[in-house]
């Protein structure tokens, strides 16, 4: 039996411009977000994330259990897919 779906991917166009901007700003100001050793302005970070969303390097995922949206990168999605994949039984 498949596991219950815990999240759905949203297209950026499904959010109002204000909600999308707020989500991107929350993402870029989140503790632990790494932009290397360069000093980036908030606008630079926001523009970079909008570009990542546009080209598919980042995606918006709505968590059905927590009823909240978040931005995730392709490597994060791949890691989640690996973690949630069923493991083969030993023996």
Secondary structure, 3 states (H helix, E strand, C coil): CCCCCCEEEECHHHCCHHHHHHHHHHHHHCCCCCCCCCCCCHHHHHHHHHHHHHHCCEEEEEECCCCEEEEEEHHHHHHHHHHHCCCCCCC
